[in-house]
Amino acid sequence: MHAGRMTMTPPIAMPVAARLLSALPDVVTAFGCLIVWVAPLALGEDAVKTVLLMMLMEFILLHATGFFTRIATSDRTRRMQQILQLLGLSLFYMLFVGAWAYVFRAWWPLPVFLWLVVGKIAWVFANPRGRAAEASRQMKTWAFSMVAYIGAVFAGLMLPLPRLGLDAATVATMHIPISGAWVDRPQAAIASAVLYYSALALFKGWGGDMSLPGIKSA
């Protein structure tokens, strides 16, 4: 093969079913956020507040990813032990979520957080492999997630986004118990969520390759 020749190859030998399954939670989340943007009350009166809180909780989960990776790639524990440890770590972070639930005077932040954890754990166990390769895969995911999160938040704040269903009168009825740019312009937070979870779904659906899709130098 000549130097510099470009060939199309799958980035990671990961079963299609495993890739689609691991991406499914993020696909559902992104689609749900899009529905909330277009029709804020279609998924319930707390739907907008749920998306705002999801983006806050995602920041906590990104912080936890290093610990998730260490547990998932440990040579000294079995899969079931790893799952139990991951669930234990998730319960620890639920203390922070519990504080937000108190602020919002609602219980729904807890199942929302658990749903986000399902997406993380599904990716961790989507394609078991050697420990070194698994650690590399998880660190790539963490790096991509951080870049995608920051990029999505920045885009949501800077772009002139349409309100769609989030007109001023509708937002005023939601009584969001926090303040800030995302409350003044909730479409910014929701658009950021759509972008972020769509990016994660594409990344996981492709198999978690950070390079250009299917292109490599010989």
Contacts in CASP RR format, 6 or more apart in sequence:
PFRMAT RR
TARGET T0000
AUTHOR 0000-0000-0000
METHOD contacts of the structure
MODEL  1
MHAGRMTMTPPIAMPVAARLLSALPDVVTAFGCLIVWVAPLALGEDAVKT
VLLMMLMEFILLHATGFFTRIATSDRTRRMQQILQLLGLSLFYMLFVGAW
AYVFRAWWPLPVFLWLVVGKIAWVFANPRGRAAEASRQMKTWAFSMVAYI
GAVFAGLMLPLPRLGLDAATVATMHIPISGAWVDRPQAAIASAVLYYSAL
ALFKGWGGDMSLPGIKSA
1 7 0 8 1.000
1 218 0 8 1.000
2 218 0 8 1.000
3 217 0 8 1.000
3 218 0 8 1.000
4 217 0 8 1.000
4 218 0 8 1.000
5 217 0 8 1.000
5 218 0 8 1.000
6 215 0 8 1.000
6 216 0 8 1.000
6 217 0 8 1.000
6 218 0 8 1.000
7 215 0 8 1.000
7 216 0 8 1.000
7 218 0 8 1.000
8 214 0 8 1.000
8 215 0 8 1.000
9 214 0 8 1.000
9 216 0 8 1.000
10 214 0 8 1.000
11 206 0 8 1.000
11 207 0 8 1.000
11 208 0 8 1.000
11 209 0 8 1.000
11 211 0 8 1.000
11 213 0 8 1.000
11 214 0 8 1.000
12 127 0 8 1.000
12 137 0 8 1.000
12 207 0 8 1.000
12 208 0 8 1.000
12 209 0 8 1.000
14 126 0 8 1.000
14 127 0 8 1.000
14 207 0 8 1.000
14 208 0 8 1.000
15 127 0 8 1.000
18 126 0 8 1.000
18 127 0 8 1.000
19 126 0 8 1.000
19 127 0 8 1.000
19 204 0 8 1.000
19 205 0 8 1.000
19 206 0 8 1.000
19 207 0 8 1.000
20 205 0 8 1.000
21 122 0 8 1.000
21 126 0 8 1.000
22 119 0 8 1.000
22 122 0 8 1.000
22 123 0 8 1.000
22 126 0 8 1.000
22 127 0 8 1.000
22 204 0 8 1.000
22 205 0 8 1.000
23 200 0 8 1.000
23 201 0 8 1.000
23 202 0 8 1.000
23 204 0 8 1.000
23 205 0 8 1.000
24 122 0 8 1.000
25 115 0 8 1.000
25 116 0 8 1.000
25 118 0 8 1.000
25 119 0 8 1.000
25 122 0 8 1.000
26 119 0 8 1.000
26 197 0 8 1.000
26 198 0 8 1.000
26 200 0 8 1.000
26 201 0 8 1.000
26 204 0 8 1.000
27 197 0 8 1.000
27 201 0 8 1.000
29 54 0 8 1.000
29 115 0 8 1.000
29 116 0 8 1.000
29 193 0 8 1.000
29 197 0 8 1.000
30 193 0 8 1.000
30 194 0 8 1.000
30 196 0 8 1.000
30 197 0 8 1.000
30 198 0 8 1.000
30 201 0 8 1.000
32 43 0 8 1.000
33 51 0 8 1.000
33 54 0 8 1.000
33 190 0 8 1.000
33 193 0 8 1.000
33 194 0 8 1.000
33 197 0 8 1.000
34 194 0 8 1.000
35 42 0 8 1.000
35 43 0 8 1.000
36 42 0 8 1.000
36 43 0 8 1.000
36 47 0 8 1.000
36 48 0 8 1.000
36 50 0 8 1.000
36 51 0 8 1.000
36 190 0 8 1.000
37 164 0 8 1.000
37 165 0 8 1.000
37 166 0 8 1.000
37 187 0 8 1.000
37 190 0 8 1.000
37 191 0 8 1.000
37 194 0 8 1.000
38 164 0 8 1.000
38 165 0 8 1.000
39 165 0 8 1.000
40 47 0 8 1.000
40 48 0 8 1.000
40 165 0 8 1.000
40 166 0 8 1.000
40 170 0 8 1.000
40 171 0 8 1.000
40 174 0 8 1.000
41 47 0 8 1.000
41 170 0 8 1.000
43 50 0 8 1.000
45 174 0 8 1.000
46 106 0 8 1.000
46 108 0 8 1.000
48 166 0 8 1.000
48 171 0 8 1.000
48 174 0 8 1.000
48 176 0 8 1.000
48 186 0 8 1.000
48 190 0 8 1.000
49 104 0 8 1.000
49 106 0 8 1.000
49 174 0 8 1.000
49 176 0 8 1.000
50 108 0 8 1.000
50 109 0 8 1.000
50 112 0 8 1.000
51 186 0 8 1.000
51 189 0 8 1.000
51 190 0 8 1.000
51 193 0 8 1.000
52 176 0 8 1.000
52 178 0 8 1.000
52 182 0 8 1.000
52 183 0 8 1.000
52 186 0 8 1.000
52 189 0 8 1.000
53 100 0 8 1.000
53 104 0 8 1.000
53 109 0 8 1.000
53 112 0 8 1.000
54 112 0 8 1.000
54 116 0 8 1.000
54 193 0 8 1.000
55 153 0 8 1.000
55 182 0 8 1.000
55 189 0 8 1.000
55 192 0 8 1.000
55 193 0 8 1.000
55 196 0 8 1.000
56 100 0 8 1.000
57 97 0 8 1.000
57 100 0 8 1.000
57 109 0 8 1.000
57 112 0 8 1.000
57 113 0 8 1.000
57 116 0 8 1.000
58 116 0 8 1.000
58 149 0 8 1.000
58 196 0 8 1.000
59 149 0 8 1.000
60 93 0 8 1.000
60 96 0 8 1.000
60 97 0 8 1.000
61 93 0 8 1.000
61 116 0 8 1.000
61 117 0 8 1.000
61 120 0 8 1.000
62 142 0 8 1.000
62 145 0 8 1.000
62 146 0 8 1.000
62 149 0 8 1.000
64 89 0 8 1.000
64 90 0 8 1.000
64 93 0 8 1.000
65 120 0 8 1.000
65 138 0 8 1.000
65 141 0 8 1.000
65 142 0 8 1.000
65 145 0 8 1.000
66 138 0 8 1.000
66 142 0 8 1.000
67 89 0 8 1.000
68 86 0 8 1.000
68 89 0 8 1.000
68 120 0 8 1.000
68 124 0 8 1.000
68 138 0 8 1.000
69 124 0 8 1.000
69 135 0 8 1.000
69 138 0 8 1.000
69 139 0 8 1.000
69 142 0 8 1.000
71 77 0 8 1.000
71 82 0 8 1.000
71 85 0 8 1.000
71 86 0 8 1.000
71 89 0 8 1.000
72 82 0 8 1.000
72 86 0 8 1.000
72 124 0 8 1.000
72 125 0 8 1.000
72 134 0 8 1.000
72 138 0 8 1.000
73 131 0 8 1.000
73 134 0 8 1.000
73 135 0 8 1.000
73 138 0 8 1.000
74 82 0 8 1.000
74 131 0 8 1.000
75 131 0 8 1.000
77 85 0 8 1.000
79 125 0 8 1.000
79 128 0 8 1.000
83 121 0 8 1.000
83 125 0 8 1.000
86 117 0 8 1.000
86 121 0 8 1.000
86 124 0 8 1.000
90 113 0 8 1.000
90 114 0 8 1.000
90 117 0 8 1.000
93 113 0 8 1.000
94 110 0 8 1.000
94 113 0 8 1.000
97 109 0 8 1.000
97 110 0 8 1.000
97 113 0 8 1.000
98 109 0 8 1.000
98 110 0 8 1.000
100 109 0 8 1.000
101 107 0 8 1.000
101 108 0 8 1.000
101 109 0 8 1.000
101 110 0 8 1.000
103 177 0 8 1.000
103 178 0 8 1.000
104 177 0 8 1.000
105 177 0 8 1.000
123 141 0 8 1.000
123 204 0 8 1.000
124 138 0 8 1.000
126 204 0 8 1.000
127 137 0 8 1.000
127 207 0 8 1.000
128 134 0 8 1.000
129 137 0 8 1.000
137 208 0 8 1.000
140 208 0 8 1.000
140 209 0 8 1.000
140 210 0 8 1.000
141 203 0 8 1.000
141 204 0 8 1.000
141 208 0 8 1.000
143 210 0 8 1.000
144 199 0 8 1.000
144 200 0 8 1.000
144 203 0 8 1.000
144 208 0 8 1.000
144 210 0 8 1.000
145 200 0 8 1.000
148 195 0 8 1.000
148 196 0 8 1.000
148 199 0 8 1.000
148 200 0 8 1.000
148 203 0 8 1.000
149 196 0 8 1.000
151 195 0 8 1.000
152 192 0 8 1.000
152 193 0 8 1.000
152 195 0 8 1.000
152 196 0 8 1.000
152 199 0 8 1.000
153 192 0 8 1.000
153 196 0 8 1.000
155 191 0 8 1.000
155 192 0 8 1.000
155 195 0 8 1.000
156 188 0 8 1.000
156 189 0 8 1.000
156 191 0 8 1.000
156 192 0 8 1.000
156 195 0 8 1.000
157 181 0 8 1.000
157 185 0 8 1.000
157 188 0 8 1.000
157 192 0 8 1.000
159 191 0 8 1.000
161 185 0 8 1.000
161 187 0 8 1.000
161 188 0 8 1.000
161 191 0 8 1.000
162 187 0 8 1.000
163 187 0 8 1.000
164 187 0 8 1.000
166 186 0 8 1.000
166 187 0 8 1.000
166 190 0 8 1.000
171 186 0 8 1.000
176 183 0 8 1.000
176 186 0 8 1.000
181 188 0 8 1.000
182 188 0 8 1.000
182 189 0 8 1.000
206 213 0 8 1.000
END
